[in-house]
Amino acid sequence: MPEISRFFGIVIAMFHGDHNPPHFHVRYGEYRSAIRIEDFAVLERNLPPRALGLVMEWAEIHKGRALERLGAGQGEQAASPDRAA
């Protein structure tokens, strides 16, 4: 799965052309989740509350960039993932 960001052990990934609605996937250890980009609705919930809070903060900051990746078809390549901590 193309990784677009990684922070505090949380991995954010997104596929261009993945099924609707547009969303990104989250991995945190053995936990997994999917978050809709438009309104940050949790499509698949399996994250500890603290990790989910960090993901929601990340999503708010990077929403525009995630939508650009979808529109430009860059999701599969993820040439330059965001890196932090």
N, C-alpha and C positions, 0 to 999 in steps of 0.2 A: 504494500500500500504506500503510495507516494507521501512521504513525510513533508509537511510544510512548516512545522515548528516543533520545538522541544524545550521544555522548561520544567524544573523541579521534578524530573522523572515522568512528566506527562508528555505524551507524544500526540500531536495533532496531524491528521492525514486527510487527504481528499482526493477523490477520483473525478476527473473531467468525464462527463457522460454517465455518471452513476445514476441510479434510479432517482426519480423525483420523490419528495421535494429536495431542492439543493441543500446539502448538509455536509458536515465534516465528521470524521470519526475520531474518537479519543481512546487512547490506551494509557493505562496507569497500572503498572504491575499486572496482576491477573484481572483487573477491572477493564471493562469496555463500555463505551457509550456512543451515541450518535446525536448530534445537535443540529437542528434546522437553522440555516444561516439567516433567513428572513427575520425571524422573531426570537431566536434562541430557544425555541421549544425543545425539550429533551424528548427525542424519539425513542431512544433505548436508554434506560436508566440502570447503571450498575457502577456508579462511582461514589466513593466516600464524599460526604458533604463538603469537606474542605477542598478536595481536588475539584469538585464540580464548581465551587465558587471561584477558584483560580481560572478554570476554563471559561467561565462566563465573563470574567474580567478580560481575559485574552480576546474572547469573541467580540466584545464591545469595541476594543481598540482596533482589531484587525478585520472587522466586517467588510469594509470597502475593498480591502486587498483580496479577501476570499472570494468576493463576488467578481472581481477582476479576473482572478485565476479561472473561474468557471467560464466567464465570457470569452476569455482569450484562449481557452483550451490548454492551459498550462498545468492543470491539476495532475496529469499523469507524469509530467517531467519533473516538477518541483525542483528546478535547477538550483535555486538558492534558498534553502530553508532558513527560517528565522531561528536563531540559537540564543539561548539565555541560560544562566545558572546551570 
